[in-house]
Amino acid sequence: MHPRPSKGLTVIHFESLVNRYRGRIYGYACHYLGDAEEAADVTQEVLIRMWNRRDDIEESRLLGWVLRVTKNACIDAIRKRNAYQRRVATSLEAVEMKSDPAPGPDREASSNLFRERLGAALRALDEPYRSIVILREIEEYKYEEISEALELPLNTVKVYLHRGRKALRKELSEISGNEYA
């Protein structure tokens, strides 16, 4: 039996694509989820899916495919996180859930505070605004790349980015008491 010729990516070429996209996947997932460990898990999951679909993916459309799969994996991770949190809260009804206390103001740098507030404001945005703002403003993707990745017309991406920025400013002002508006 002869191995079938592969119309997809060779292993060596696949490795080069992994090296090219791993950081982009992780960065997007990290900003989307606000959690480095979950982002690492999502990155691994996306790369495994990319390997499994290597014969079907056209390299010219790979970036869009990677971003769509990453966004969907992030949404799945949030659903799993929320389901887990509901189970924990239900099983520990008598115990009040506490978040980690923030360090005192004397130890907290203003850049860390802003990053925390920005992360909270980003998580408060609805889709597709959150994805578009993250991809454009944080990950620095081109409008055309975002359009392809999210399967939205280019003008729609631009309008949603404007609305997303406006909503983000509003969220930041509400979180910070108008400090960043």
N, C-alpha and C positions, 0 to 999 in steps of 0.2 A: 504494500500500500504506500503510495507516495503522498507526502504532505501536500495539502492544497496550497496553491500560491496565495499569499496574503495580499489583499487589495488595500489593507489598512496600514498602520504605522509599524515600522520595525521596532524592535526592543530598544535599540540604541537611539533612534529618533524619538521614541516615546520618552526615554529618560531625559533627553534634552528639553522636551516639552514640559515635563514635570518640573525640571529646574527653572524653566521660564515662568510657569504659572503658579507654582506652589506658594510663593510669597503673596501674589495677588489674591489667591483664594483665601489664604489665612488672614490677610489684612481686611478683606471685605467681611469675612465671617466674624472676625474679632470685633470690628466696629458694629456689625449688625447685632451680635449676641451680647456684647459687653463682657465676655468671659473668655479668657485665653485658652483654658482647657477645653471648653466646648468648641472653640474655633479650631483647635488642633484636631479634635475628633471629626469635625465637619470636613476639614481639609483632607484628612485621610480617607473619609468616605467618598468625597468627590473624586479623588485620585483613583480610588478603586473602581468607581463607576466609569471613569475615563478609560482605565485599562480594559474593563469588560466591554466597552463600546468602541474600542480602538479600530475595529474593522468597519465600523459604520460612520465614524465621524470624519467629515471633510476638514482638513486642516484650516482651510480658509474661513470656516465657520466655528472653529474651536473656541475662540474667546467668548463668543455669544453663548455657546453651549455651556461652557464652564461657569459663566456668571449665572445663567438660569439655574443650573443644577446646584450651585452654591447657595443661591437665594432659597430655593426649595428645601435644601438640606437644613438651612438655618431655621426656616419656618417649622420644619419637623422637630428640630432640636428644642425650639421654644415650646412646642406642644408637649413634648416629652417632659421638659422641665416643669411646665405648669401642672401636668398630670401628677408628677412625682410630688410636687409641693402640696397639691390637694390631698394626696394620700397621707403625707406626713402630718399635715394640719389636722386631718380627720382622726388619725390615730393618737395624736397628742392634744386632744381638745382642752385638757385641763392646763396645759403648759402654754404660756404666752410665748409666741415666736418673737425673737429679738434679732435685729440685724446687727452686724458688727458695728461697734461704736466708732465714730469718726475720731481721728486723732485731734488733739487740742489745737487751737488756732496757732499757738506758738510753734508747733511742729509741722504744720501743714503749709506747703508752698502754694502760692496762688495759682501756679500752672496746674498743679494736681487738682486743686479745687475746681478750676475751670473744666478740666478734662472730665471730672466726675459729673459736673453739671451738664456738659455737652453730651455725655453718654446718656444721661437720664432724659435729656431733651430729645435726643435722636430716638431713643426707645419709645418715647411718647408719640412720635409721628406715625401716622397711618401709612399703609402701603398705597400706592407705589412711591410716595414722597420720600420715605425713609431710604429705600434702595437707591433712588435717583440722587438724593443729596449725598449719601455715602459714596456712591460710585463717582460722582463728579467732584465733590469738594474735598473728600478725604483721600480716595483712591486715585483721583485725577484722571479718570477715563474721559475719552473724547465723547462728544454728544452722539456721534454715529455709533460708537461701541455700545453705549448705553441703550440706544434705540434698538440695536440688533439683539442685545442680551435680554432686554425686557420685552421684546417684540412689540414695541410701541412706535408710532410714527415720530419722526425727528421733531416736528413742531410740538407734538404732545409732550415729549421729553422736556423741551425748553419751557413750556408753560408749567408743567408739573414741577420743574426745578425752581422756577420763580415762586410758585405757591409753597413748595417745600421749604425754601429759604425763609419765606415770610412766616410760616408756621413755626419754624425752628427759632426764629427771633422771638416770637411770642412765647414759646415754651421757655426759652432761656430767661426772658424778662420775668415770667411768672415764678420760675425756680429761684432766680437771683434777686428778685425785688427790683426790677428795672435796671440792674447794674450793667447788663450787656445789650440792652435794646438800643 
